[in-house]
């Protein structure tokens, strides 16, 4: 316990804990970014298939954009 009372030991311990937090946050952000990239790729592929199959005509993508802006803000 005496080691933790010295400023140097406390600074070292606090820095180590801070680094754990920073590293975990970076891993979390990377995981989120990976999922978002995968999502955008899937959405793009879905839209491309619908357009190529002539299931979606002019204006459907714009309607989808409006729908998503209302139902999935942010």
PyMOL Python script that loads the backbone (N, CA, C, O; Angstrom):
from pymol import cmd

cmd.read_pdbstr("""\
ATOM      1  N   UNK A   1       0.823  -1.196   0.000  1.00  0.00           N
ATOM      2  CA  UNK A   1       0.000   0.000   0.000  1.00  0.00           C
ATOM      3  C   UNK A   1       0.862   1.253   0.000  1.00  0.00           C
ATOM      4  O   UNK A   1       0.463   2.282  -0.546  1.00  0.00           O
ATOM      5  N   UNK A   2       2.029   1.174   0.603  1.00  0.00           N
ATOM      6  CA  UNK A   2       2.918   2.333   0.641  1.00  0.00           C
ATOM      7  C   UNK A   2       3.355   2.759  -0.749  1.00  0.00           C
ATOM      8  O   UNK A   2       3.538   3.950  -1.001  1.00  0.00           O
ATOM      9  N   UNK A   3       3.529   1.784  -1.673  1.00  0.00           N
ATOM     10  CA  UNK A   3       3.933   2.131  -3.029  1.00  0.00           C
ATOM     11  C   UNK A   3       2.916   3.023  -3.714  1.00  0.00           C
ATOM     12  O   UNK A   3       3.281   3.937  -4.453  1.00  0.00           O
ATOM     13  N   UNK A   4       1.646   2.760  -3.470  1.00  0.00           N
ATOM     14  CA  UNK A   4       0.601   3.539  -4.126  1.00  0.00           C
ATOM     15  C   UNK A   4       0.490   4.951  -3.573  1.00  0.00           C
ATOM     16  O   UNK A   4      -0.138   5.811  -4.191  1.00  0.00           O
ATOM     17  N   UNK A   5       1.078   5.194  -2.442  1.00  0.00           N
ATOM     18  CA  UNK A   5       0.994   6.536  -1.864  1.00  0.00           C
ATOM     19  C   UNK A   5       1.999   7.487  -2.493  1.00  0.00           C
ATOM     20  O   UNK A   5       1.825   8.704  -2.422  1.00  0.00           O
ATOM     21  N   UNK A   6       3.029   6.963  -3.095  1.00  0.00           N
ATOM     22  CA  UNK A   6       3.997   7.856  -3.730  1.00  0.00           C
ATOM     23  C   UNK A   6       3.431   8.336  -5.056  1.00  0.00           C
ATOM     24  O   UNK A   6       2.748   7.590  -5.757  1.00  0.00           O
ATOM     25  N   UNK A   7       3.716   9.569  -5.392  1.00  0.00           N
ATOM     26  CA  UNK A   7       3.175  10.166  -6.610  1.00  0.00           C
ATOM     27  C   UNK A   7       3.566   9.414  -7.860  1.00  0.00           C
ATOM     28  O   UNK A   7       2.743   9.254  -8.761  1.00  0.00           O
ATOM     29  N   UNK A   8       4.796   8.948  -7.942  1.00  0.00           N
ATOM     30  CA  UNK A   8       5.270   8.239  -9.128  1.00  0.00           C
ATOM     31  C   UNK A   8       4.502   6.947  -9.342  1.00  0.00           C
ATOM     32  O   UNK A   8       4.106   6.638 -10.466  1.00  0.00           O
ATOM     33  N   UNK A   9       4.292   6.195  -8.280  1.00  0.00           N
ATOM     34  CA  UNK A   9       3.553   4.939  -8.405  1.00  0.00           C
ATOM     35  C   UNK A   9       2.103   5.189  -8.773  1.00  0.00           C
ATOM     36  O   UNK A   9       1.529   4.462  -9.584  1.00  0.00           O
ATOM     37  N   UNK A  10       1.515   6.205  -8.187  1.00  0.00           N
ATOM     38  CA  UNK A  10       0.129   6.544  -8.533  1.00  0.00           C
ATOM     39  C   UNK A  10       0.034   6.977  -9.980  1.00  0.00           C
ATOM     40  O   UNK A  10      -0.861   6.541 -10.705  1.00  0.00           O
ATOM     41  N   UNK A  11       0.944   7.826 -10.403  1.00  0.00           N
ATOM     42  CA  UNK A  11       0.936   8.269 -11.799  1.00  0.00           C
ATOM     43  C   UNK A  11       1.056   7.080 -12.742  1.00  0.00           C
ATOM     44  O   UNK A  11       0.356   7.006 -13.751  1.00  0.00           O
ATOM     45  N   UNK A  12       1.925   6.174 -12.418  1.00  0.00           N
ATOM     46  CA  UNK A  12       2.127   4.992 -13.255  1.00  0.00           C
ATOM     47  C   UNK A  12       0.864   4.132 -13.302  1.00  0.00           C
ATOM     48  O   UNK A  12       0.454   3.679 -14.371  1.00  0.00           O
ATOM     49  N   UNK A  13       0.258   3.912 -12.149  1.00  0.00           N
ATOM     50  CA  UNK A  13      -0.972   3.114 -12.088  1.00  0.00           C
ATOM     51  C   UNK A  13      -2.101   3.802 -12.845  1.00  0.00           C
ATOM     52  O   UNK A  13      -2.829   3.160 -13.602  1.00  0.00           O
ATOM     53  N   UNK A  14      -2.244   5.103 -12.641  1.00  0.00           N
ATOM     54  CA  UNK A  14      -3.305   5.852 -13.317  1.00  0.00           C
ATOM     55  C   UNK A  14      -3.083   5.856 -14.823  1.00  0.00           C
ATOM     56  O   UNK A  14      -4.036   5.722 -15.591  1.00  0.00           O
ATOM     57  N   UNK A  15      -1.846   6.007 -15.247  1.00  0.00           N
ATOM     58  CA  UNK A  15      -1.541   5.979 -16.680  1.00  0.00           C
ATOM     59  C   UNK A  15      -1.850   4.621 -17.291  1.00  0.00           C
ATOM     60  O   UNK A  15      -2.340   4.538 -18.417  1.00  0.00           O
ATOM     61  N   UNK A  16      -1.567   3.568 -16.553  1.00  0.00           N
ATOM     62  CA  UNK A  16      -1.860   2.225 -17.048  1.00  0.00           C
ATOM     63  C   UNK A  16      -3.363   2.021 -17.207  1.00  0.00           C
ATOM     64  O   UNK A  16      -3.813   1.459 -18.205  1.00  0.00           O
ATOM     65  N   UNK A  17      -4.130   2.470 -16.235  1.00  0.00           N
ATOM     66  CA  UNK A  17      -5.590   2.355 -16.313  1.00  0.00           C
ATOM     67  C   UNK A  17      -6.127   3.213 -17.448  1.00  0.00           C
ATOM     68  O   UNK A  17      -7.013   2.787 -18.189  1.00  0.00           O
ATOM     69  N   UNK A  18      -5.595   4.417 -17.585  1.00  0.00           N
ATOM     70  CA  UNK A  18      -6.008   5.293 -18.678  1.00  0.00           C
ATOM     71  C   UNK A  18      -5.736   4.631 -20.021  1.00  0.00           C
ATOM     72  O   UNK A  18      -6.568   4.700 -20.925  1.00  0.00           O
ATOM     73  N   UNK A  19      -4.589   3.996 -20.158  1.00  0.00           N
ATOM     74  CA  UNK A  19      -4.254   3.319 -21.409  1.00  0.00           C
ATOM     75  C   UNK A  19      -5.203   2.164 -21.690  1.00  0.00           C
ATOM     76  O   UNK A  19      -5.559   1.931 -22.845  1.00  0.00           O
ATOM     77  N   UNK A  20      -5.618   1.438 -20.662  1.00  0.00           N
ATOM     78  CA  UNK A  20      -6.606   0.371 -20.846  1.00  0.00           C
ATOM     79  C   UNK A  20      -7.911   0.928 -21.402  1.00  0.00           C
ATOM     80  O   UNK A  20      -8.513   0.344 -22.302  1.00  0.00           O
ATOM     81  N   UNK A  21      -8.339   2.058 -20.860  1.00  0.00           N
ATOM     82  CA  UNK A  21      -9.578   2.697 -21.314  1.00  0.00           C
ATOM     83  C   UNK A  21      -9.439   3.154 -22.757  1.00  0.00           C
ATOM     84  O   UNK A  21     -10.325   2.908 -23.575  1.00  0.00           O
ATOM     85  N   UNK A  22      -8.335   3.818 -23.076  1.00  0.00           N
ATOM     86  CA  UNK A  22      -8.104   4.319 -24.435  1.00  0.00           C
ATOM     87  C   UNK A  22      -8.082   3.163 -25.433  1.00  0.00           C
ATOM     88  O   UNK A  22      -8.688   3.249 -26.501  1.00  0.00           O
ATOM     89  N   UNK A  23      -7.392   2.097 -25.088  1.00  0.00           N
ATOM     90  CA  UNK A  23      -7.301   0.940 -25.977  1.00  0.00           C
ATOM     91  C   UNK A  23      -8.669   0.305 -26.198  1.00  0.00           C
ATOM     92  O   UNK A  23      -9.011  -0.052 -27.326  1.00  0.00           O
ATOM     93  N   UNK A  24      -9.446   0.163 -25.143  1.00  0.00           N
ATOM     94  CA  UNK A  24     -10.789  -0.420 -25.273  1.00  0.00           C
ATOM     95  C   UNK A  24     -11.680   0.458 -26.141  1.00  0.00           C
ATOM     96  O   UNK A  24     -12.443  -0.051 -26.962  1.00  0.00           O
ATOM     97  N   UNK A  25     -11.591   1.760 -25.966  1.00  0.00           N
ATOM     98  CA  UNK A  25     -12.387   2.679 -26.791  1.00  0.00           C
ATOM     99  C   UNK A  25     -11.993   2.570 -28.259  1.00  0.00           C
ATOM    100  O   UNK A  25     -12.857   2.575 -29.136  1.00  0.00           O
ATOM    101  N   UNK A  26     -10.702   2.472 -28.529  1.00  0.00           N
ATOM    102  CA  UNK A  26     -10.242   2.343 -29.910  1.00  0.00           C
ATOM    103  C   UNK A  26     -10.750   1.051 -30.537  1.00  0.00           C
ATOM    104  O   UNK A  26     -11.181   1.046 -31.690  1.00  0.00           O
ATOM    105  N   UNK A  27     -10.699  -0.043 -29.782  1.00  0.00           N
ATOM    106  CA  UNK A  27     -11.208  -1.317 -30.301  1.00  0.00           C
ATOM    107  C   UNK A  27     -12.710  -1.237 -30.555  1.00  0.00           C
ATOM    108  O   UNK A  27     -13.203  -1.767 -31.551  1.00  0.00           O
ATOM    109  N   UNK A  28     -13.429  -0.582 -29.667  1.00  0.00           N
ATOM    110  CA  UNK A  28     -14.879  -0.436 -29.841  1.00  0.00           C
ATOM    111  C   UNK A  28     -15.192   0.388 -31.086  1.00  0.00           C
ATOM    112  O   UNK A  28     -16.075   0.028 -31.863  1.00  0.00           O
ATOM    113  N   UNK A  29     -14.472   1.490 -31.277  1.00  0.00           N
ATOM    114  CA  UNK A  29     -14.703   2.325 -32.463  1.00  0.00           C
ATOM    115  C   UNK A  29     -14.366   1.571 -33.741  1.00  0.00           C
ATOM    116  O   UNK A  29     -15.065   1.706 -34.746  1.00  0.00           O
ATOM    117  N   UNK A  30     -13.309   0.785 -33.709  1.00  0.00           N
ATOM    118  CA  UNK A  30     -12.939   0.002 -34.880  1.00  0.00           C
ATOM    119  C   UNK A  30     -14.021  -1.031 -35.197  1.00  0.00           C
ATOM    120  O   UNK A  30     -14.351  -1.242 -36.364  1.00  0.00           O
ATOM    121  N   UNK A  31     -14.567  -1.668 -34.178  1.00  0.00           N
ATOM    122  CA  UNK A  31     -15.631  -2.651 -34.387  1.00  0.00           C
ATOM    123  C   UNK A  31     -16.873  -1.989 -34.972  1.00  0.00           C
ATOM    124  O   UNK A  31     -17.503  -2.537 -35.877  1.00  0.00           O
ATOM    125  N   UNK A  32     -17.224  -0.822 -34.463  1.00  0.00           N
ATOM    126  CA  UNK A  32     -18.384  -0.090 -34.985  1.00  0.00           C
ATOM    127  C   UNK A  32     -18.145   0.295 -36.438  1.00  0.00           C
ATOM    128  O   UNK A  32     -19.026   0.119 -37.279  1.00  0.00           O
ATOM    129  N   UNK A  33     -16.965   0.818 -36.740  1.00  0.00           N
ATOM    130  CA  UNK A  33     -16.659   1.212 -38.111  1.00  0.00           C
ATOM    131  C   UNK A  33     -16.702   0.022 -39.059  1.00  0.00           C
ATOM    132  O   UNK A  33     -17.189   0.144 -40.183  1.00  0.00           O
ATOM    133  N   UNK A  34     -16.205  -1.116 -38.622  1.00  0.00           N
ATOM    134  CA  UNK A  34     -16.250  -2.326 -39.445  1.00  0.00           C
ATOM    135  C   UNK A  34     -17.691  -2.717 -39.739  1.00  0.00           C
ATOM    136  O   UNK A  34     -18.020  -3.051 -40.877  1.00  0.00           O
ATOM    137  N   UNK A  35     -18.543  -2.680 -38.739  1.00  0.00           N
ATOM    138  CA  UNK A  35     -19.956  -3.019 -38.931  1.00  0.00           C
ATOM    139  C   UNK A  35     -20.646  -2.027 -39.863  1.00  0.00           C
ATOM    140  O   UNK A  35     -21.456  -2.427 -40.700  1.00  0.00           O
ATOM    141  N   UNK A  36     -20.335  -0.742 -39.726  1.00  0.00           N
ATOM    142  CA  UNK A  36     -20.948   0.266 -40.596  1.00  0.00           C
ATOM    143  C   UNK A  36     -20.524   0.078 -42.047  1.00  0.00           C
ATOM    144  O   UNK A  36     -21.342   0.224 -42.955  1.00  0.00           O
ATOM    145  N   UNK A  37     -19.262  -0.242 -42.271  1.00  0.00           N
ATOM    146  CA  UNK A  37     -18.796  -0.501 -43.637  1.00  0.00           C
ATOM    147  C   UNK A  37     -19.533  -1.697 -44.215  1.00  0.00           C
ATOM    148  O   UNK A  37     -19.988  -1.650 -45.357  1.00  0.00           O
ATOM    149  N   UNK A  38     -19.656  -2.765 -43.442  1.00  0.00           N
ATOM    150  CA  UNK A  38     -20.382  -3.954 -43.895  1.00  0.00           C
ATOM    151  C   UNK A  38     -21.843  -3.623 -44.189  1.00  0.00           C
ATOM    152  O   UNK A  38     -22.387  -4.077 -45.196  1.00  0.00           O
ATOM    153  N   UNK A  39     -22.478  -2.842 -43.328  1.00  0.00           N
ATOM    154  CA  UNK A  39     -23.867  -2.432 -43.540  1.00  0.00           C
ATOM    155  C   UNK A  39     -24.017  -1.653 -44.836  1.00  0.00           C
ATOM    156  O   UNK A  39     -24.909  -1.940 -45.634  1.00  0.00           O
ATOM    157  N   UNK A  40     -23.154  -0.673 -45.052  1.00  0.00           N
ATOM    158  CA  UNK A  40     -23.250   0.151 -46.260  1.00  0.00           C
ATOM    159  C   UNK A  40     -23.028  -0.689 -47.514  1.00  0.00           C
ATOM    160  O   UNK A  40     -23.688  -0.475 -48.530  1.00  0.00           O
ATOM    161  N   UNK A  41     -22.109  -1.636 -47.447  1.00  0.00           N
ATOM    162  CA  UNK A  41     -21.883  -2.521 -48.581  1.00  0.00           C
ATOM    163  C   UNK A  41     -23.133  -3.350 -48.864  1.00  0.00           C
ATOM    164  O   UNK A  41     -23.526  -3.494 -50.022  1.00  0.00           O
ATOM    165  N   UNK A  42     -23.754  -3.891 -47.834  1.00  0.00           N
ATOM    166  CA  UNK A  42     -24.959  -4.703 -48.009  1.00  0.00           C
ATOM    167  C   UNK A  42     -26.113  -3.880 -48.575  1.00  0.00           C
ATOM    168  O   UNK A  42     -26.839  -4.345 -49.453  1.00  0.00           O
ATOM    169  N   UNK A  43     -26.281  -2.659 -48.073  1.00  0.00           N
ATOM    170  CA  UNK A  43     -27.354  -1.785 -48.578  1.00  0.00           C
ATOM    171  C   UNK A  43     -27.109  -1.469 -50.049  1.00  0.00           C
ATOM    172  O   UNK A  43     -28.030  -1.531 -50.864  1.00  0.00           O
ATOM    173  N   UNK A  44     -25.871  -1.132 -50.387  1.00  0.00           N
ATOM    174  CA  UNK A  44     -25.540  -0.833 -51.783  1.00  0.00           C
ATOM    175  C   UNK A  44     -25.777  -2.026 -52.688  1.00  0.00           C
ATOM    176  O   UNK A  44     -26.303  -1.873 -53.790  1.00  0.00           O
ATOM    177  N   UNK A  45     -25.396  -3.210 -52.238  1.00  0.00           N
ATOM    178  CA  UNK A  45     -25.606  -4.420 -53.030  1.00  0.00           C
ATOM    179  C   UNK A  45     -27.096  -4.692 -53.214  1.00  0.00           C
ATOM    180  O   UNK A  45     -27.526  -5.086 -54.299  1.00  0.00           O
ATOM    181  N   UNK A  46     -27.879  -4.487 -52.170  1.00  0.00           N
ATOM    182  CA  UNK A  46     -29.330  -4.698 -52.252  1.00  0.00           C
ATOM    183  C   UNK A  46     -29.954  -3.754 -53.276  1.00  0.00           C
ATOM    184  O   UNK A  46     -30.739  -4.170 -54.129  1.00  0.00           O
ATOM    185  N   UNK A  47     -29.590  -2.478 -53.175  1.00  0.00           N
ATOM    186  CA  UNK A  47     -30.129  -1.482 -54.103  1.00  0.00           C
ATOM    187  C   UNK A  47     -29.716  -1.817 -55.532  1.00  0.00           C
ATOM    188  O   UNK A  47     -30.535  -1.734 -56.447  1.00  0.00           O
ATOM    189  N   UNK A  48     -28.466  -2.190 -55.732  1.00  0.00           N
ATOM    190  CA  UNK A  48     -27.983  -2.538 -57.076  1.00  0.00           C
ATOM    191  C   UNK A  48     -28.764  -3.703 -57.661  1.00  0.00           C
ATOM    192  O   UNK A  48     -29.132  -3.675 -58.836  1.00  0.00           O
ATOM    193  N   UNK A  49     -29.022  -4.732 -56.851  1.00  0.00           N
ATOM    194  CA  UNK A  49     -29.798  -5.880 -57.337  1.00  0.00           C
ATOM    195  C   UNK A  49     -31.204  -5.464 -57.754  1.00  0.00           C
ATOM    196  O   UNK A  49     -31.704  -5.908 -58.788  1.00  0.00           O
ATOM    197  N   UNK A  50     -31.840  -4.617 -56.959  1.00  0.00           N
ATOM    198  CA  UNK A  50     -33.203  -4.178 -57.280  1.00  0.00           C
ATOM    199  C   UNK A  50     -33.226  -3.365 -58.576  1.00  0.00           C
ATOM    200  O   UNK A  50     -34.134  -3.523 -59.392  1.00  0.00           O
ATOM    201  N   UNK A  51     -32.244  -2.507 -58.764  1.00  0.00           N
ATOM    202  CA  UNK A  51     -32.188  -1.686 -59.974  1.00  0.00           C
ATOM    203  C   UNK A  51     -31.889  -2.561 -61.188  1.00  0.00           C
ATOM    204  O   UNK A  51     -32.530  -2.413 -62.229  1.00  0.00           O
ATOM    205  N   UNK A  52     -30.923  -3.470 -61.067  1.00  0.00           N
ATOM    206  CA  UNK A  52     -30.567  -4.348 -62.184  1.00  0.00           C
ATOM    207  C   UNK A  52     -31.717  -5.260 -62.583  1.00  0.00           C
ATOM    208  O   UNK A  52     -31.876  -5.573 -63.763  1.00  0.00           O
ATOM    209  N   UNK A  53     -32.513  -5.686 -61.624  1.00  0.00           N
ATOM    210  CA  UNK A  53     -33.645  -6.566 -61.919  1.00  0.00           C
ATOM    211  C   UNK A  53     -34.857  -5.774 -62.399  1.00  0.00           C
ATOM    212  O   UNK A  53     -35.923  -6.342 -62.638  1.00  0.00           O
ATOM    213  N   UNK A  54     -34.690  -4.476 -62.535  1.00  0.00           N
ATOM    214  CA  UNK A  54     -35.756  -3.578 -62.985  1.00  0.00           C
ATOM    215  C   UNK A  54     -36.955  -3.605 -62.047  1.00  0.00           C
ATOM    216  O   UNK A  54     -38.078  -3.320 -62.463  1.00  0.00           O
ATOM    217  N   UNK A  55     -36.720  -3.949 -60.782  1.00  0.00           N
ATOM    218  CA  UNK A  55     -37.795  -3.916 -59.799  1.00  0.00           C
ATOM    219  C   UNK A  55     -37.987  -2.504 -59.254  1.00  0.00           C
ATOM    220  O   UNK A  55     -39.069  -2.147 -58.790  1.00  0.00           O
ATOM    221  N   UNK A  56     -36.936  -1.719 -59.318  1.00  0.00           N
ATOM    222  CA  UNK A  56     -37.012  -0.347 -58.832  1.00  0.00           C
ATOM    223  C   UNK A  56     -36.780   0.599 -59.996  1.00  0.00           C
ATOM    224  O   UNK A  56     -35.762   0.528 -60.685  1.00  0.00           O
ATOM    225  N   UNK A  57     -37.740   1.483 -60.198  1.00  0.00           N
ATOM    226  CA  UNK A  57     -37.622   2.456 -61.270  1.00  0.00           C
ATOM    227  C   UNK A  57     -37.091   3.783 -60.768  1.00  0.00           C
ATOM    228  O   UNK A  57     -36.584   3.897 -59.652  1.00  0.00           O
ATOM    229  N   UNK A  58     -37.223   4.775 -61.622  1.00  0.00           N
ATOM    230  CA  UNK A  58     -36.746   6.121 -61.292  1.00  0.00           C
ATOM    231  C   UNK A  58     -37.405   6.627 -60.014  1.00  0.00           C
ATOM    232  O   UNK A  58     -38.610   6.473 -59.818  1.00  0.00           O
ATOM    233  N   UNK A  59     -36.628   7.210 -59.181  1.00  0.00           N
ATOM    234  CA  UNK A  59     -37.151   7.856 -57.986  1.00  0.00           C
ATOM    235  C   UNK A  59     -37.231   6.983 -56.745  1.00  0.00           C
ATOM    236  O   UNK A  59     -37.428   7.504 -55.648  1.00  0.00           O
ATOM    237  N   UNK A  60     -37.084   5.673 -56.885  1.00  0.00           N
ATOM    238  CA  UNK A  60     -37.216   4.806 -55.718  1.00  0.00           C
ATOM    239  C   UNK A  60     -36.063   5.032 -54.739  1.00  0.00           C
ATOM    240  O   UNK A  60     -36.268   5.022 -53.525  1.00  0.00           O
ATOM    241  N   UNK A  61     -34.865   5.235 -55.257  1.00  0.00           N
ATOM    242  CA  UNK A  61     -33.723   5.462 -54.367  1.00  0.00           C
ATOM    243  C   UNK A  61     -33.912   6.768 -53.597  1.00  0.00           C
ATOM    244  O   UNK A  61     -33.582   6.843 -52.413  1.00  0.00           O
ATOM    245  N   UNK A  62     -34.434   7.783 -54.254  1.00  0.00           N
ATOM    246  CA  UNK A  62     -34.716   9.050 -53.565  1.00  0.00           C
ATOM    247  C   UNK A  62     -35.789   8.851 -52.497  1.00  0.00           C
ATOM    248  O   UNK A  62     -35.697   9.419 -51.409  1.00  0.00           O
ATOM    249  N   UNK A  63     -36.807   8.045 -52.806  1.00  0.00           N
ATOM    250  CA  UNK A  63     -37.841   7.748 -51.812  1.00  0.00           C
ATOM    251  C   UNK A  63     -37.250   6.988 -50.626  1.00  0.00           C
ATOM    252  O   UNK A  63     -37.595   7.251 -49.475  1.00  0.00           O
ATOM    253  N   UNK A  64     -36.360   6.048 -50.919  1.00  0.00           N
ATOM    254  CA  UNK A  64     -35.687   5.306 -49.856  1.00  0.00           C
ATOM    255  C   UNK A  64     -34.880   6.255 -48.980  1.00  0.00           C
ATOM    256  O   UNK A  64     -34.915   6.149 -47.754  1.00  0.00           O
ATOM    257  N   UNK A  65     -34.159   7.174 -49.595  1.00  0.00           N
ATOM    258  CA  UNK A  65     -33.360   8.142 -48.834  1.00  0.00           C
ATOM    259  C   UNK A  65     -34.248   8.966 -47.912  1.00  0.00           C
ATOM    260  O   UNK A  65     -33.898   9.191 -46.754  1.00  0.00           O
ATOM    261  N   UNK A  66     -35.391   9.416 -48.412  1.00  0.00           N
ATOM    262  CA  UNK A  66     -36.325  10.184 -47.586  1.00  0.00           C
ATOM    263  C   UNK A  66     -36.876   9.336 -46.445  1.00  0.00           C
ATOM    264  O   UNK A  66     -36.981   9.791 -45.306  1.00  0.00           O
ATOM    265  N   UNK A  67     -37.223   8.101 -46.772  1.00  0.00           N
ATOM    266  CA  UNK A  67     -37.750   7.191 -45.752  1.00  0.00           C
ATOM    267  C   UNK A  67     -36.720   6.959 -44.646  1.00  0.00           C
ATOM    268  O   UNK A  67     -37.048   7.028 -43.461  1.00  0.00           O
ATOM    269  N   UNK A  68     -35.480   6.686 -45.036  1.00  0.00           N
ATOM    270  CA  UNK A  68     -34.432   6.435 -44.049  1.00  0.00           C
ATOM    271  C   UNK A  68     -34.134   7.679 -43.219  1.00  0.00           C
ATOM    272  O   UNK A  68     -33.850   7.575 -42.026  1.00  0.00           O
ATOM    273  N   UNK A  69     -34.196   8.846 -43.837  1.00  0.00           N
ATOM    274  CA  UNK A  69     -33.954  10.089 -43.095  1.00  0.00           C
ATOM    275  C   UNK A  69     -35.006  10.282 -42.004  1.00  0.00           C
ATOM    276  O   UNK A  69     -34.713  10.820 -40.936  1.00  0.00           O
ATOM    277  N   UNK A  70     -36.232   9.839 -42.281  1.00  0.00           N
ATOM    278  CA  UNK A  70     -37.307   9.982 -41.288  1.00  0.00           C
ATOM    279  C   UNK A  70     -37.274   8.879 -40.224  1.00  0.00           C
ATOM    280  O   UNK A  70     -37.494   9.141 -39.042  1.00  0.00           O
ATOM    281  N   UNK A  71     -37.000   7.655 -40.654  1.00  0.00           N
ATOM    282  CA  UNK A  71     -37.098   6.524 -39.729  1.00  0.00           C
ATOM    283  C   UNK A  71     -35.788   6.177 -39.025  1.00  0.00           C
ATOM    284  O   UNK A  71     -35.796   5.517 -37.986  1.00  0.00           O
ATOM    285  N   UNK A  72     -34.673   6.616 -39.583  1.00  0.00           N
ATOM    286  CA  UNK A  72     -33.361   6.294 -39.016  1.00  0.00           C
ATOM    287  C   UNK A  72     -32.496   7.550 -38.921  1.00  0.00           C
ATOM    288  O   UNK A  72     -31.422   7.601 -39.520  1.00  0.00           O
ATOM    289  N   UNK A  73     -32.943   8.555 -38.184  1.00  0.00           N
ATOM    290  CA  UNK A  73     -32.169   9.803 -38.128  1.00  0.00           C
ATOM    291  C   UNK A  73     -30.788   9.585 -37.514  1.00  0.00           C
ATOM    292  O   UNK A  73     -30.589   8.730 -36.651  1.00  0.00           O
ATOM    293  N   UNK A  74     -29.857  10.384 -37.990  1.00  0.00           N
ATOM    294  CA  UNK A  74     -28.501  10.326 -37.434  1.00  0.00           C
ATOM    295  C   UNK A  74     -27.673   9.388 -38.191  1.00  0.00           C
ATOM    296  O   UNK A  74     -26.498   9.205 -37.872  1.00  0.00           O
TER     297      UNK A  74
END
""", "prot")
cmd.dss("prot")
cmd.show_as("cartoon", "prot")
cmd.util.cbc("prot")
cmd.orient("prot")
